[in-house]
Amino acid sequence: MSSRSFKEKTYLMKAIDPIHVGSGGYRLGRVDNTVIRDYDDVPKIPGTSIEGATRAYVAMQREEVGRNCAGKSNCGERRKDCPVCAIFGFSDGTKSRKGIANFYDARILLFPIKTMKGVVWITTKSRMEEYLGKPVEINVTDEKVVSINKEFKEKLNLGWILAELDNTQGSILETIDFVDLPDFIFKNIIFVTEKVFTLVVNDNLEVRTSVSIDPKTGAASSSALFTYEAIPRMTVFWFDVVYSHPKNYGIEVWKNEETSLKSVIDLTEKGMNLYASLGLGGMSTRGFGRTKVINNFDKNDGKV
């Protein structure tokens, strides 16, 4: 595939509110409704959740489409000229086509933890390398964590874990441009091992309790108490989107445009702007879900 056939972009996203994307099940234990998790037991936001919300927000901003475009048969004869169906795909029972924007899971890059030195954001070497797409020369162990803040010295508690603190390796991040990542987060990044990261993240998720309300009495319904998990606000995620060139699919709406791939990306990112108002995931009526994309870059060096 030529360098002009697709574009891969990586997005950095900050949680403005707690995030709850349920696993679809209900279980007894620590909490009733758990969040979905990755293979390493760390919570994530599935690519399907991101894509579905983005599609809805793109459609809302298109007067000729509106919220009726849901990837089924709503567009009728306008299908070949519907930019939303072109980007996100459709299936109407007789034919279907995959979208030209492929969304991947949003994984946690930086997770906030309260410590005796204030709030810090933990990450791991492998997560930072996956986000940046290049090696990060840094060494951590289960007993020793690495800080880029030289004011942090000796020991640091991460919840119930007390670790030795190394502030001599943090200069590696000084060469990384996080653009709109808040300074108070950047200066408080702590590197830990994957093992410690998984333990600390799962021990510091929000757990809330709610109860269903009986509409007749306005009081709590009997035996309707339930608990649920949430990823805390100010968590920082990253996710990838791969945009294929519309010319590969013969899409009419962008067939004759020289800048058609840029048009696809611009329209998709316009939908992403509404994450900060309308959010991602569930429990939105309980104040959950708002996020904000704070940075993006091209993994193929901007070559379209």
N, C-alpha and C positions, 0 to 999 in steps of 0.2 A: 504494500500500500504506500503510495507516495506521501511526501510530507504535507501535501495540500489536501489529503483525503480525510483527515480528522484532526481534532484538537483536544488535548487532555488538559483540564484545568483542575487545580486544587483550591478548595475554599476553606478558610478559617472562620469558625462560627462561635459566637459567645452566647451562652444562655442568659437571657434577661430575667426569666422566671425559672422555677423548677420545671423539669421535663419528665413526663411520664408517657412512655410508649409501652403498653402492656404486652405481656407474652401471650395473651389470648387464653390463659388458663386461670384457674382459681384453686388455691391450695391452702391447707391449714399449716401453720407454722409461725415463723417470725412475722410474716405479713400474708395477707390473703391474695392481693393482686400485685404480682411482681413485675418488674420491668424486664424487657427482653435483654438477653446477654449474648456476648460473643463466645467463641470456643474457649477462651481463657477465663470465663466467668465474669468479665468486666462488662457493664452495661453499654449499650450502643443505641443509635437511632437507625433503623433499617432504611436502606435506599428506597424501598417501596413507599415508606412514610414520607420521605423527602420529596420524591417524585410526585406522589399524589397531591400533596399540598401545593407544590410548585405549579402543577397543571391547573389546579383550581384557581390559583392566584393570577396566572397568566390569562386564563379565560375570562376572569372577572374584569380585566382591563381592556378587553377587546369588545367594543360595542356591537360588532357584527356577529359575535359569538355568544358572549355572556356566559353565565354559569351553566347554561344548558349543555355545553360541550363536555361530555363525560366519557368519551372514548367508545360509545356504543353507537346507536343509530340516530342520535339527535341532530347531527349535521346534515343528514340526507344528501341531496345533490351537491351541497356545498363542500363535501368531504375533500375533494381534490384541491380546493382553494382555502381550506381551513388551516391556518398556521399552527393552531394548538394540536390538531390531529397529526400534522406533519412532524412536530417536535416530539410528542409524547406517544404517538401510535394510536391505533384504534382496533376494535373488533366489533362487527355489527351482525354476526351470525352467518353471513354469506362470504365475507372476506375480512382479512385483517392485515395489519402491517405493524412491525415493531417501530418504536420511536427512534429518532435519530439522536436523541440526548439520553445517554445511559448513566443513571445515578447509582452511586455505590454507597455502602453504609457509612454513616458518620461515627467515627470512633473518638474516644476521649483522648485528647492530647495533654491537657493541663487540668488537674482536679484540685479544687480548693480544700485545704485542711487547716483547722484551727490548731495552733501550737502555742507554746509558752513565749515564743518570739513574735506572735501575731499570725495572721493568715499567710500560708504559703501555697504554691501551686505545684503539685508533684507531677512528674512525668518519668519516662524511661528512655534509655538510649535508643532502643529499637523503635519506639513510637516517634521519637524526634527524627530518626533517620527515614522512616517511612513517609513522614510528612514532608521533609525537605527533599527527599529523593537523592540523598548523598550521605556519606559516612559522617558520624560525629565521634571524634576521638575523645572518649571520656571513660573512666573506669569507676564502677560502683560495686559495692558488695552488700549483702544483707545487713551487715553490721555498720557500714559506713555509707552515708549519703553525700551527695555533692551539691554545693550551693554556688550560684553565680554572685551572690551578695556577700562581699568580703566582710561585712559587719557581723554576719553570723559566724560564731566561733564555738568550738568544743563540741557541744552536744545539742541535739534537737529532738523533741518528742513529736511523733506523728501518731496522734491518738494514744494508744497504749504502748506503742513502740518507741523506745529511746535509743537513738543511734548516734554514732560518732559523726562529726561534721567535717567535711573537707571543702574548703573554699579556695583551693589553689588551682582547680581545673576549670572554673566557671568562665574563664576568658574566651572559651570556644564559642560561646553564644554572642559575644560582642560583635562578631562579624556577620551575624544573621539579622536580616532586616524583616521584622515582623509587622512593619508598617503601622497599622492602627491598633495593635495590641496595647492595651493600657499599660503605662509605665509601672504602675503599682503591681501589676501581674508579672511583667517581664523581670523586674528586679527581685522577685521572690520565687523564682523557679528553683525547684529542688529535684535532682535526679535520684531515683531509687531503682532497685531491681524489679523485674516483672513480678516476682513472688510477693515482694512487699507492696507493690502497686495494687495488685489484686486484693490483698488482705485489707489494706487501708481504705481503698475505694468502697468495698462492700460493707465495711464497718461504719462508713460515714455518709451513706445514702440517707436522704430524708425518709422518715416513716411517719405517715399521717393517718389519723383515724377520722372516719366520716360515718354518718348515719343517714339513712333514707328518711325523708319526711313524708308523713301521711298527709295527702292533700286535703282530706276531709277535716282533720283535727288541727293541722298545722304543727303537730308535735312529732317527735321521733317515732318511727314505726317500730313495733316490737320485733326483736331479734334481727334488726337490720344494720347492726354495727359491722363495719369492715375497715381493714387497714390496707394501705397501698404504699409502694415505694416511689421515690422520685429522685432524679439526678439533680443535685443542688444548683441554684443560680450561680452564675459566674464560672461555671465549668466551660472549658474551651474544647471544641470539637474540630476535627477536620474531615472533609469528605471530597471525593473525586467525582467529576462528571466528564465523560468522554462524548464529544460532539462529532458526529459523522457529517461529512459534507452532503448537503441536499442533492448535489448533482449525481451522487451514487445511487439515489433512489428515484430519480426522475420526477421529483416533486414539482408540480406545476407552479405553486405559489412563489417559489424562488428559482424557477428554472433558468431565467434569463438575467439573474442578478450576479454581477461579479463579486459582490460583497455578501453573498448569501449566507456563508458560514458565520460571518460576523453578525448578520441579522438574527440568526438562530440564537447565538449566545446572548446578544443584547436583550432579546425578548424574554429568554429564560431568566436572565439575571434581574430583569424588571419584576418578574414574579417573585424572585427571592427577596426583593426589597420588602415584601409584605409579611415576611416571617416576623418582623419586629412588631407588627400590629395584630396579626391573626394567628401566628404561632404554628407549632408543629406538635403532633401527638395528641394525647387525650387529656381529660380533666381540665379543659380550657375554661369551663364555667367555675372552676375552683381556683382560678388565677394561675394556671400552668401554661407552659408552651411557648411563650415568646422567645425568639432568638434573633440574633443579628449577625449577618455575614460581615466580617470586619477586614478581610483580606482575601485576595485570590492571586494566583500566578499560574503561568503556563509551564507544564512539566516538559514540554517539547521546545523549551526556549523561545516560545512565542512564534515559532514557525508554523504558519497556517498553510 
